[in-house]
């Protein structure tokens, strides 16, 4: 595409939206802040759970594993409704004033990402051969040492789990729309508007150029995260 035709495409955006790039940057910033925070918190909770369930035999383990697997496909709009009820004035956390905030969106994405990260991490941890753990114990390793060895062996699988959780979080529309409200300030700065909710809004209002731009940014972000996961897996180990 020539420079002239490229300018012809961009001109309507600039004329119609004088804050276009501020709008886009703020949406990307909010999306990354919400999704990365939710995935980081989910990983901190999910990985210990995956290690515990993978290492231990206890009553109800099969049931817990089934619950985790069910949570991986839990409808996002239901999650949004549950979180909205919990943080509404009538809910148990109503005094925290979280409705239509990024914190509410983080909670929603945390609930969606945690089962995915837990389930995939559990599969990766369970695939590490028992003799690896036995060797760590034989060398005088503690439970923490054995856990670290297991994580190293399963690191690519765990990285894949984090990627899956990130993909689940950043591509979410329904739940973040319910708890976040898709809000932008009068100058175009995103308050709770994410890439996915903005794409939906722009497409509904016929601003397809902006929707396509936001969609391209979303794809690039996912590809960058995927490249990081592949890079982490190149170091070797069972999943390398």
N, C-alpha and C positions, 0 to 999 in steps of 0.2 A: 504494500500500500504506500502510495506516494505521500510526501509531507503535506501537500495541499489537501488530499482526501482525508488524511488524518486530522488536520485542523478543522475540516468541515464536520467531522464526526464530533470533535471535542467542543466546537463552538456552541451548539445548543446547550450543552451541559453548563458551560461557563455563564451563558446568558441567563439560563433558567435558575441556576443555583450559584450565586456569587460566593457561597461558602463551601463549594463542592469538595475541595481537598481537605479542608478542616473537618467537614462532615465525614469523609472517608477515613481520615486518620483517627478521628475520635472513635468511630465504630470499630476499627481494627484494635485500637488500644483497649476498649472495653471488652471486646471478645477475647483477646489474649489474656487480659487480667482475670476475667471470670473463669475461663476454661483452664488455664494453667494453674490457678490457685485451687480450683476444684480437683484437678487431677493430682496435684501434689498432695493435698490432704487425703484424697482417696488412696494414694499409694502408701502413705504412712500408716493408714489403717488396714488396708487390704493385704499388704505383704506379710505382716505378722500373723494375720488370720490364716493366710494360705500356708505359711510355714507350720503353724500349729495344727491345722487340719491335715496337712500332708505328713507330719511326723507322728502324730499321736493317734492311738486307737481308743475311742471312747464311745459310750452309749449316745446314740443320736447323731453320729457322724454322717451316716447315709442321709438322714433327714436334712442336716445342715447343708450338705453338699447339694441336695436337691433344691433347697431354698436359694442357694447361691446361683445355681444354674437357671432357676426360674427368674431371678432378679435380673439376669443378663438380658432378658427380653421383655422386661416390664414396660407397659405402655407409658410413654413419657407424659401424656396429658393427665393420666391418673396421678403420676408423681407430682406434677404441677398442682393439681387440685389438693392433694394431701398436704403439700408444703404450704400452699396458700392458706388452708384451714389452720395449720399449726401456727402460722405467724399473724393471722388475722386478729382483730380485736376480741373475737370469741374464742380464739385458740389459746393453747398453753403458753405460747411465746408472744402473745399479742402486745405485752408491755415493752417489747424490744423495738417496736416500730420498724419492722423490716419489710413491710409490703412495698413493692415497686422499688427495690433497691438492688444494687449489685450483690449485696450479701445474700439476699434471698435467691438470686440466680445461682450463686455459688453453692448454696445448700441443695438446690434442685439438681444441679449438675453433679454434685457429690453423690447424691442418692442414685443417680443413673450410672455414673462411672464406676463406683465402688464394686458392685457385683461383677462387672466385666473384668476389671483388673484382678479381683480375687479369683474368679473362675479360671482365667487363662494362666495366672501365676500358679494356681494350685495344680493345673495340668502340667506345667513346666517343672515344678518342684517334685511332683510325684514321679516324673519320668527320670529323675536322677537315680542311678542305680544304688541299691542298698550298700554294696561293697565300698562305695565312695564314702558314705557316712561311717561305715565300720572302720575304714582305714583312718579317718579323722579321729575317731574315738581311740583306736589302738595307739595312735601317736600322742595320746594324752590330751586331746582336745576337749574343751568344755562344750556345753550345749550351744553357747554363742559361737564358738569356733566352727562347730559342725554346721550351724545355720549359715555362717559366712561362706564356708566351702560349698554348701548346697546352692547358695545364691550365685556364686561365681560360676558353678557348672550350669546353672539354669538361666544365666543372665540374659541370653538372647530371647528366651521365652518370656522372661519377665519384662524385658524391654518391649516385646511385642504386645504384652498385656497393657503396658502403659500407653502404647500407641493406640491400641483398640479403645482404651478408656478416653483418650484425648479425642479420637474420632467421634466417639459417642457424645462427648461433651460439646465440642465446638460445632457439630452439625445439628445440634438440638434446636428445635423451633417451638414446639408446643408448650413445654413446661416453662421455659424462660419467658415466653410471651405471657403466660398466665401470671407468673409471680413477679416479672419485671416490668410489664406494661409497655415495652417498646417505646420508651420515652426519649425524646430529643429536645434540647433547648431551642429557643427562638433563633439563635444564631447558627443552628445546625449541629452544635456539639452534642454528641451522644451522651445520654445519662444512663439509660439501661438498654439501648438499642445495640444489638449484636449483628454480625454479618448475616446470619440466617434470617433473623426477623426483618432486617433492612432489605434483604433481597426480596422477601415476600411482599413487603410494603411497596417497594419501588416497582415490582412487576405488576401489582394490582393497580397502581396509579399510572401505568403505561410508560414509566421512565426506564425503558429496557436497557439503554446504554449504561446507566448507573448500576442497574441490577447485574448486567454482565460483568462490569468492572469489579463489583463486590464478589461475584461468583468466582472470577479469576483469582482474586486475592485469596479467597477461601481455599481454592484448590492448591495454590502455591504454598500456603501455610501448611496444609496437610502433607504435601510432597516434601517440604523441608523437614518436618518432624519424622517422616518415613526415612529420609536420608540419614538422619541422626541415628535412628534405630539400626539401620543397616551398618552404619559405621561402628556402632557399639558391638554388633555381632561379629565383626570381622576379626576380633581379637582371639577367636577360638572358643574353646569350651565345647560342651556337648551340643550346644545350639549354634556354634560358629561355623 
